[in-house]
Amino acid sequence: MSGTYALAWGITASGNLNVVDGANRTLSVNGVATAYGGVSATTGANTTISYGNNPTLTFQPTGTTRLAATKLLDVGAQKVFTFRGGKNRLKLMFDAFNVFNVNTITSYSSNSLSSANFNAPTGIIPPRVFRVGAQVVF
């Protein structure tokens, strides 16, 4: 949701609220490469079933585990000053991003419970930032 409003003294205020549900995180574990397959009926020897090198086993349906939702609010204000009968303008701007200063994790190093990096975040929402600017039109 976003909007702009004209305040008194020629000040314009704006805001943007962005609410996004967290992404899917499909959890898995590392399986075994080979497993005992029983006794062969023809030869009587033990058999082995191969699953390839370090197979990944997903153990829950997609969408069961989600990352946290993100709620970002950005606001801004600006004021325009005119000079020389409107021929020249100076616009002063102030913006604040991530006003709530959320620190939601957006991605992890690994989705495998077998990994030592399972809980190591690789992406996080940037911190609160303020920006002050000016624009001169002549």
C-alpha atoms as a printed R data frame, in Angstrom:
    type eleno elety resid chain resno      x       y       z
1   ATOM     1    CA   MET     A     1  0.000   0.000   0.000
2   ATOM     2    CA   SER     A     2  1.390   3.406  -0.862
3   ATOM     3    CA   GLY     A     3  0.168   6.952  -0.833
4   ATOM     4    CA   THR     A     4  1.068  10.609  -1.018
5   ATOM     5    CA   TYR     A     5 -0.519  13.504   0.841
6   ATOM     6    CA   ALA     A     6 -0.097  17.265   0.420
7   ATOM     7    CA   LEU     A     7  0.394  18.839   3.864
8   ATOM     8    CA   ALA     A     8  0.368  22.491   4.873
9   ATOM     9    CA   TRP     A     9  3.167  24.884   3.773
10  ATOM    10    CA   GLY     A    10  3.710  22.962   0.530
11  ATOM    11    CA   ILE     A    11  5.147  19.872   2.184
12  ATOM    12    CA   THR     A    12  4.416  16.546   0.505
13  ATOM    13    CA   ALA     A    13  4.466  13.361   2.608
14  ATOM    14    CA   SER     A    14  4.522   9.861   1.210
15  ATOM    15    CA   GLY     A    15  4.583   6.339   2.549
16  ATOM    16    CA   ASN     A    16  4.880   2.784   1.325
17  ATOM    17    CA   LEU     A    17  3.911  -0.290   3.362
18  ATOM    18    CA   ASN     A    18  5.035  -3.605   1.909
19  ATOM    19    CA   VAL     A    19  3.893  -6.821   3.648
20  ATOM    20    CA   VAL     A    20  5.187 -10.049   2.111
21  ATOM    21    CA   ASP     A    21  4.664 -13.608   3.312
22  ATOM    22    CA   GLY     A    22  7.889 -15.538   3.908
23  ATOM    23    CA   ALA     A    23  9.318 -17.781   1.218
24  ATOM    24    CA   ASN     A    24  9.011 -21.568   1.311
25  ATOM    25    CA   ARG     A    25 11.830 -23.445   2.989
26  ATOM    26    CA   THR     A    26 11.832 -27.102   1.959
27  ATOM    27    CA   LEU     A    27 13.705 -29.015   4.642
28  ATOM    28    CA   SER     A    28 15.746 -32.104   3.816
29  ATOM    29    CA   VAL     A    29 18.308 -34.506   5.263
30  ATOM    30    CA   ASN     A    30 21.265 -36.278   3.701
31  ATOM    31    CA   GLY     A    31 20.523 -39.934   3.054
32  ATOM    32    CA   VAL     A    32 22.867 -42.887   2.813
33  ATOM    33    CA   ALA     A    33 24.498 -43.709  -0.504
34  ATOM    34    CA   THR     A    34 23.929 -47.453  -0.202
35  ATOM    35    CA   ALA     A    35 21.612 -49.614   1.883
36  ATOM    36    CA   TYR     A    36 21.221 -53.305   2.601
37  ATOM    37    CA   GLY     A    37 18.785 -54.719   0.069
38  ATOM    38    CA   GLY     A    38 18.162 -58.173   1.494
39  ATOM    39    CA   VAL     A    39 19.152 -61.597   0.256
40  ATOM    40    CA   SER     A    40 18.966 -62.519  -3.422
41  ATOM    41    CA   ALA     A    41 16.494 -65.350  -4.113
42  ATOM    42    CA   THR     A    42 18.624 -66.746  -6.933
43  ATOM    43    CA   THR     A    43 22.158 -66.592  -5.515
44  ATOM    44    CA   GLY     A    44 21.479 -66.322  -1.783
45  ATOM    45    CA   ALA     A    45 24.006 -63.469  -1.559
46  ATOM    46    CA   ASN     A    46 23.400 -60.178   0.210
47  ATOM    47    CA   THR     A    47 22.386 -57.340  -2.128
48  ATOM    48    CA   THR     A    48 23.013 -53.616  -1.843
49  ATOM    49    CA   ILE     A    49 20.802 -50.830  -3.173
50  ATOM    50    CA   SER     A    50 22.647 -47.706  -4.372
51  ATOM    51    CA   TYR     A    51 21.037 -44.259  -4.143
52  ATOM    52    CA   GLY     A    52 23.915 -42.281  -5.650
53  ATOM    53    CA   ASN     A    53 26.378 -40.067  -3.780
54  ATOM    54    CA   ASN     A    54 24.837 -38.402  -0.708
55  ATOM    55    CA   PRO     A    55 21.202 -38.304  -1.823
56  ATOM    56    CA   THR     A    56 19.026 -35.524  -0.421
57  ATOM    57    CA   LEU     A    57 15.761 -36.642   1.103
58  ATOM    58    CA   THR     A    58 12.885 -34.186   1.447
59  ATOM    59    CA   PHE     A    59 10.690 -35.236   4.342
60  ATOM    60    CA   GLN     A    60  7.819 -32.747   4.339
61  ATOM    61    CA   PRO     A    61  5.498 -31.231   1.721
62  ATOM    62    CA   THR     A    62  6.472 -27.901   0.142
63  ATOM    63    CA   GLY     A    63  4.892 -24.996   2.021
64  ATOM    64    CA   THR     A    64  4.993 -26.679   5.434
65  ATOM    65    CA   THR     A    65  7.925 -24.536   6.614
66  ATOM    66    CA   ARG     A    66  8.046 -20.858   5.671
67  ATOM    67    CA   LEU     A    67 10.394 -18.026   6.491
68  ATOM    68    CA   ALA     A    68  8.998 -15.168   8.574
69  ATOM    69    CA   ALA     A    69  6.781 -12.570   6.912
70  ATOM    70    CA   THR     A    70  8.352  -9.184   6.149
71  ATOM    71    CA   LYS     A    71  6.667  -5.870   6.997
72  ATOM    72    CA   LEU     A    72  8.514  -2.859   5.604
73  ATOM    73    CA   LEU     A    73  7.435   0.758   6.024
74  ATOM    74    CA   ASP     A    74  9.185   3.519   4.079
75  ATOM    75    CA   VAL     A    75  8.220   7.184   4.519
76  ATOM    76    CA   GLY     A    76  9.324  10.414   2.924
77  ATOM    77    CA   ALA     A    77  8.734  14.159   2.929
78  ATOM    78    CA   GLN     A    78  9.694  16.920   0.524
79  ATOM    79    CA   LYS     A    79  9.343  20.663   0.241
80  ATOM    80    CA   VAL     A    80  9.812  22.784  -2.879
81  ATOM    81    CA   PHE     A    81 11.068  26.364  -2.683
82  ATOM    82    CA   THR     A    82 10.755  28.602  -5.761
83  ATOM    83    CA   PHE     A    83 13.018  31.512  -6.696
84  ATOM    84    CA   ARG     A    84 13.048  34.209  -9.371
85  ATOM    85    CA   GLY     A    85  9.335  34.038 -10.009
86  ATOM    86    CA   GLY     A    86  9.251  30.242 -10.310
87  ATOM    87    CA   LYS     A    87 12.139  29.990 -12.804
88  ATOM    88    CA   ASN     A    88 14.377  28.263 -10.266
89  ATOM    89    CA   ARG     A    89 13.379  25.622  -7.729
90  ATOM    90    CA   LEU     A    90 15.024  23.941  -4.785
91  ATOM    91    CA   LYS     A    91 13.512  20.677  -3.587
92  ATOM    92    CA   LEU     A    92 14.570  19.369  -0.156
93  ATOM    93    CA   MET     A    93 13.866  15.687   0.518
94  ATOM    94    CA   PHE     A    94 13.940  13.406   3.545
95  ATOM    95    CA   ASP     A    95 13.344   9.628   3.357
96  ATOM    96    CA   ALA     A    96 13.337   6.887   5.982
97  ATOM    97    CA   PHE     A    97 13.532   3.258   4.886
98  ATOM    98    CA   ASN     A    98 12.627   0.260   7.073
99  ATOM    99    CA   VAL     A    99 11.080   2.498   9.723
100 ATOM   100    CA   PHE     A   100 10.231  -0.487  11.971
101 ATOM   101    CA   ASN     A   101 13.894  -1.605  11.713
102 ATOM   102    CA   VAL     A   102 12.911  -5.234  11.077
103 ATOM   103    CA   ASN     A   103 15.737  -7.742  10.767
104 ATOM   104    CA   THR     A   104 13.884 -10.621   9.122
105 ATOM   105    CA   ILE     A   105 16.023 -13.447   7.732
106 ATOM   106    CA   THR     A   106 15.288 -13.957   4.032
107 ATOM   107    CA   SER     A   107 17.527 -16.957   3.276
108 ATOM   108    CA   TYR     A   108 19.705 -19.597   4.928
109 ATOM   109    CA   SER     A   109 22.960 -21.207   3.848
110 ATOM   110    CA   SER     A   110 21.405 -24.666   3.726
111 ATOM   111    CA   ASN     A   111 17.982 -26.286   3.940
112 ATOM   112    CA   SER     A   112 19.487 -29.631   4.984
113 ATOM   113    CA   LEU     A   113 19.124 -30.538   8.655
114 ATOM   114    CA   SER     A   114 22.295 -32.613   8.205
115 ATOM   115    CA   SER     A   115 24.352 -29.496   7.437
116 ATOM   116    CA   ALA     A   116 26.318 -27.601  10.095
117 ATOM   117    CA   ASN     A   117 25.160 -24.386   8.311
118 ATOM   118    CA   PHE     A   118 21.451 -25.186   8.614
119 ATOM   119    CA   ASN     A   119 20.784 -22.150  10.872
120 ATOM   120    CA   ALA     A   120 23.378 -19.850   9.244
121 ATOM   121    CA   PRO     A   121 21.541 -16.924   7.596
122 ATOM   122    CA   THR     A   122 22.800 -15.659   4.235
123 ATOM   123    CA   GLY     A   123 20.210 -12.932   3.654
124 ATOM   124    CA   ILE     A   124 18.635 -10.408   5.998
125 ATOM   125    CA   ILE     A   125 16.543  -7.249   5.509
126 ATOM   126    CA   PRO     A   126 18.834  -4.177   5.472
127 ATOM   127    CA   PRO     A   127 18.676  -1.942   8.579
128 ATOM   128    CA   ARG     A   128 16.845   1.367   8.972
129 ATOM   129    CA   VAL     A   129 18.323   4.008   6.655
130 ATOM   130    CA   PHE     A   130 17.745   7.755   6.485
131 ATOM   131    CA   ARG     A   131 18.399   9.802   3.366
132 ATOM   132    CA   VAL     A   132 18.534  13.566   3.027
133 ATOM   133    CA   GLY     A   133 18.735  15.126  -0.417
134 ATOM   134    CA   ALA     A   134 18.327  18.251  -2.464
135 ATOM   135    CA   GLN     A   135 17.495  18.946  -6.096
136 ATOM   136    CA   VAL     A   136 18.145  22.270  -7.826
137 ATOM   137    CA   VAL     A   137 16.278  23.165 -11.018
138 ATOM   138    CA   PHE     A   138 17.472  26.225 -12.950
